[in-house]
Amino acid sequence: MATEPIPTTPRDGLALLPLDDDTVVFCAQTQRLAGLNPTATAILRGLQAGQSPADLAHALATAAGLGTDQAQHWVATTLAALRTHGMLAGCDPTPTPADPLADARQAAAHRIAHLPPLGDFTPAAERHYRLLGTSFRIRYAHPAQIRLVDSILGHLAAPNAPTPHCIIDLPGEIWSGTQMRTAIYRDGQPVGQAERLSYLGPQVKAAVWQAAVNAHDFLLYIHAGVVGTGRACVLLPAAPGSGKSSLTAALVHRGYTYFSDEVALIEPATFRVPPVPLAICVKKTGWNLMAEFHPAILDLPLHRREDAKVVRYLPPPAHAAHPAPVRHIIFPRYTKDAPTTLAPITRAAALGRLMDECMALRGRLDRTTVGQLVHWIAGIDCFDLTFSSLDAAATAVARVIGRFDPPENAIQRQNVSPINLDGSERSR
């Protein structure tokens, strides 16, 4: 049986945008970005001109004085990168890594599907909170619920908040004599159900967080830690399990301003990032590591997430932070027993990796929007960080980012023209 030929023809309509000495390639059909170095860019342009991979490898070997094997390897590597992003005709992009909580959330959605809209409910107590300009009223059936929810959201309390934008109700019922099951309603509609009190806090946090983010005007929602350095901020984008939250907490311990340990909302027009000061979620494997900087973490209440992981939530220090421009992007990766290395990376590569951590965006990307992203990141210093020692990692980052107020022209350089958005949200 004949095998299908491997595609080598680029899709029509690819946009190539220069960034420093490299090129950012954008495919509107697949909504993917890729950063290419000069050699890879030349290979792509050769493919677009109809040259075969064999001819390109021969030309590359001749022009650069390379061995045949090395030239063929470079062509193959470029083709693999284009194929991964669906930039070759007939190729679908490689799926992005799955959200580790996706299966748990899907199971939770099935559990709440049978719950009716909220009926009559007389709360025993209520509290007010505020996040990203959205005010919440949470109505509790029992004081035990307050203790666990406030261990995560208490620092967002807003006793004098105006009429709430969103109401969350927590009717509870006792089962098995000592356990409390809580249905979670947001504006009268079910959004979760905690079978035990230990599951309640993370689900209420998610209900508040989702409502606040959806009400905020953002261009990109990046999975990242964020700390402030004065009038600027630093993004720490990374997948779960990378040590991102621990590194964020370690930097806050050194005096940097806390913005978030898990979400960076890139705002349209200004490309600034607002603080989303949710409590820092620390998994069981990180408690002892974090205790070096925050000993009180070992005394905080235990919670269980939807994926059954046991976590604690570290309330952030009180800081009056405001939206800030991005000055540095650092991609952290915890690797056991690895030496701490902080190395610069190209902005084109950084933009591609940043988009890999994009959890949602408003509307579809187009050439204009990607051009604005390229213009934005051209003023940002980008690094890759590998570490096993949290203290060494925080020291290395602090040495690079310093503590400074960037000059006005550095802030103005990151302002770009407004983007037309359709207001929709696309989750990845």
N, C-alpha and C positions, 0 to 999 in steps of 0.2 A: 504494500500500500504506500503510495507516494506521500511524502510529508509536505505540509504547506510551507511555501517559502517564507522566510522571515522578512517582514516589511522593512524597507530601508528608505522609502520615499516620505519626506516631510509632509505634514498636512498643509493644505493651502491656508493662507491668511495668518501665518505665524508673525507675531510682532517682535522685532529685535530692537532692543533699546540699550544704548551704551551706558555703562556704569563704571567709572574709573577706566581701567584697561580691559575690563570684561564686558560681557553682554548678558542682559536679562532677556530671556525668551518667554513670551506669553502666548498661550493658546486659548482663545476665547471659547472654543468648543468644549474643551475639557476643564476650563477654569483653573489651569495650572501654570505655575511659574518655574523656571529653571535658570540657574546661573551658569554661564559657560565662560571658560577662560579663552584667551585669544586663539589657541590651537583648535579647541572644540568649536569655536565660532566659525573658523575657516572651514572646518569639516562640514558643519551644517550648511554653510553657504554653498559648498561644493555639491552636497546632496541636492540642494534646491536647484542647482544649475544642471542637474541630471547626471552628475558623475557617479560612478559605481564605487562602493567601499574599497574594492581592490585597487582601482585607479587612484583614489584618494590616498590610500596607504602608500602606494608607489611614489606619488608626488611628494608626500610628506617625508618619506625616507630620503628622497633625493634632495629636497630643499633644506632639510634640517640635519642631514648627515646621520640619520638614525639607522639602526638595524631594521631589517624587514619585520621581525617579530615585534619590536617595540612600536613601530608605526602601525601595524595591524592592531595591536593592543589599544592604542589611543583611539583609533577609529571605532573599534568595538565598544570601548568604554563610552564614547560619545553616543553611539547608537543605543546603548543600554539606558543611558540617562534620558534620552528623548523618548524611548519606548516606555519607561517608567511613568512619564508624565503624559502619555497618550499623544505625543506630538508627531508620531509617525502614522501615515495613513493606514487605517484598518486596525490600529491598536487602541485598546481601552487603557486608561491610566491604571497603574497599580493602586489598589484600595489603600486608603490611609489607615494607620494602625487603629484598631478598635478601641473605643472608650472602655476602660476596664470595668466601669459601672454600667455599661450598656445592657448587659444581660439582666443585671439586678433591677434596673429601671423598667425593662420590659416586663419582667415578672411582677413588679409592683403595679404596673399599669393594668395587668390582668386582674390583680387582686382588687383594685379599686373600681373596676368596670361595673361591678354589681351594686356599688354604693349609690343610693339615691341622692339628689340634691339635699342640701341642709334643710332640716325641718325646724320645729321649735327648739330653741336652745337658750337656756338661761345660764349665763356664765357665773362662776363663783368669783372671778377676778378678771381684770384686763390690764394690759400694759401697752405703751406706745413706743414705737421704734422708728428710726429713720435711716435710710440708706440711699445714696445717689440721688437725693432730692425727693425720693418717694417715701411717704409716711405710711406707717402700718399700725393698725390696732389688732392686737392678738388677744382673743378672749379664751380664757382657760376654764375648764370644768373642775380642776382640782389643783391645790397649791403644789403638789408634787411635780406637776407639769412645769410650773413656773421655774422651779429650781434648775431643772435640766435645760430648759430652753434658754434661761438667762445665763447659764454657764457658757453659752455660745454667742448669744445676741445681747447680753446685758450691757455691753459697752456701747451699743447703738441706741440705748434708751433715750427717748425724747418726751419727757413728761408734759411739756408745753407744746407739743406738735399740734398743727392745725387739724382741721377735719381730715381724717385719713383718706389716702388714695386707695387703700386696699385693706380689707378686713379678713383676718385669718381666724377661724373658729376651730376649737379643739375639744369637741364633745368626747367624753371618755366613758368606758364601761369596765367594771371589775369582772375578771374571770379567774377561775381556778383559785378563788379566795383572796389572792394577794397580787395578782397581775392586773395591769390596766391596759386595755386596748384603746387606742385613740384614732379616730378618723380625723383627717386634716382637710379642712375646707378653705378655699380661697374665694372670696366673694360669692359664697354659696355653692360652689362647685367642688366636688372631691378631687384632691390632688395627691393624696397619700393616705396610708394607714399604717400606724405603728402598732405591732402586736404586743410590744412591751414598752415600758417607759424608756428603756435604754436605747431604743430605736427612734425615739421621738425627736430629739434635738436636731440631728442631721437632716431629717426630713423637713422640719420647720425652717431650718436654715436654707435648704434648697428652695422652698416655696417663696421665701422672702427674696432670696438672691435672684431667682428667675424673674420675678415680677419687677424688681428694681432694674435689672439689666434690660428687659424688654421695653421698659418705659424710657430708657435713656437713648439719646441719639448717638450711635456709634457707627463707625465704618467697619472696623475689624474687631473681633473678640478673640484675643490671643490667650492661650493657656500659659501663664507666666507669673512669676513673682515680680514685684515692683517695689523699689525703694527710691526715696528722694534724696537728692544731694544739694538742696538749696532751691534754686529756681528750675532745676532740671531733675530728671529721673533716669533710672536704669532698669531695663527689662531683663528678666532672667527666664527666657522661654525654655520649656522642657516638658517631656512626657512625664506621667506619674512614675514615681519610683526613682527619679533622677537626683533627689536630694535638694530640689528647688525650694521647698518650704523650710527645710532646716537652714539652708544658706540664707534665705530671706530673714529668718529669725536671728541668725548670728550677726548679720549686718545691722539689723535694728538694734541689737544689743550693743553694737559699737557706736550707736548714735544716729544712724541714718533714719530718715523718716519712713514710716510704714505706709505703703499704699495698698498692697495686697500680696497674698502668697499664691494666688491661683488665677487671677484674671487681670488682663490689661485690655482696657477698652480704648482703641485708637479712635479719637473723635474726628469727624469729617472737617474739612476746611483747615483747622489748626494742627491736626495730627498730634494734639496733646493727649495726655493720659490722666484721667481723674482718679482719685483714691477710691478704692472699693474695700474699706477696712474690715473685712470679715475676720473672725478669729482664725488663727493658724491651726490647720488640721495636722496632727502629728500621729502617724501610725505607731503601733506598739514597738516595731523595730527601731524607731527613732527616739524613744523616750530617754534612754540613757545618754545618747549623743546630745540631745537637746538640753538635758539637765545640767550640762556643763555651763550653759549660758543662762538657763532659766530653771533653777532648782525647783521652783514651785510647781512645775509641770507634773511631778510625781504625786502631787496631792489633788490634782484636778479630777472632776468626775469622769467616769468611763462612759463612752458612747459606742454604739454599734451602727455602722453604716449599712446601706442596703445590700452591700456585698458581704456582710457579716464581719468585716474587719473591725477590730477593736481600736478606737482612736481616742485621743484627748484633744481638746481645743484650747489653745493658748490665747487669751485675750490680748490684743495689741495695746501698746502704750497710747495714751491720748495725745494726738498731734493734730494741729489745725493745718492739714495739707490742702492744697488747691491743685487743679489740673496743671500739669507741667510738661514741657517738651522733653523728648527723649534724647539723651546725650550718648548713652552707651547701650549696647545689646550684648549680653554675655550668655552663652548657652552652657549651662552646667550639666555635668554628668558624674554621678558618684560611682566609683569603681573600687571595690574592696582592695586594699593594699597598694593601690596605684599611687605614684608620686603626684604631687600637685603641679599641674602645668596649665598656665594661662597663656594662650597664643593668639595673635591677631588672625582673623580670617577675612577674606575678601567680602566686600559689601554685597556683591552679586550672590555669593554662596549664602550669606547671612539672610538675604531676603527670601531665598528659596526655603531655607530652614525655618524662618519665621512663619511663612505661609503653611508649612507642615503642621505648625501648632495652632493654626487658625480654627477655632471651633465653630464660628458663625460669622457671617457678614451680611450687610444690608444690600440687597440687590445683587446683580451679577457684576463681576469685574469686566471692564472694557479697557481699550488701549489708553484712554484718557486717564482713568483711575490708576492703572498700572504705571503710567508715566509719572503721576503724582507720587506714587509710592517710591519709585526710583529716585525722584528729586528729593524726597524726604530722607531716605536712608543714606543719600550721598553725604549728609552732614553728620553721620553717626559713626562712632568707632565700635567695631564688632570683634568679639573674641570667642574662643572656645575654651572651656574650663573643664579639666578632668581632676578629680580629687578623691581622696579617701579620708583626709583630715579636715574636719569642718573649720577648725581654727586657722589652718594654713590656707584654706580656700578663701575665708573671709579676709585674711591679711593680704592675699594676692589681689583680690578684687578691690579692696580699699586702696591699695597702692596705685591701681590703674585709674579708678574713678575719682579719687581725691575727695575733697570737700570744698566746693567752690560755687560761686554764682556765675554762670556763664555770661559773657557779654551780650548786650542787647542784640547785636547783629547775628550772634549764633542762634538766638531765639527766633528772630525774624526770618532767618534763612529757612526755618522749618515750616513757616506759614505758606500754604499753597492755596490756589483758587478753589472755591466751593465745588463740591461734587453733587451732581444730580442723583438722588437716591429715590427708589420707589417705595421705601418704607417697609419692604418685606424682609423676612429673615430666613436665611438658608442655613440649616444645621449640617455639619459634616459628620 
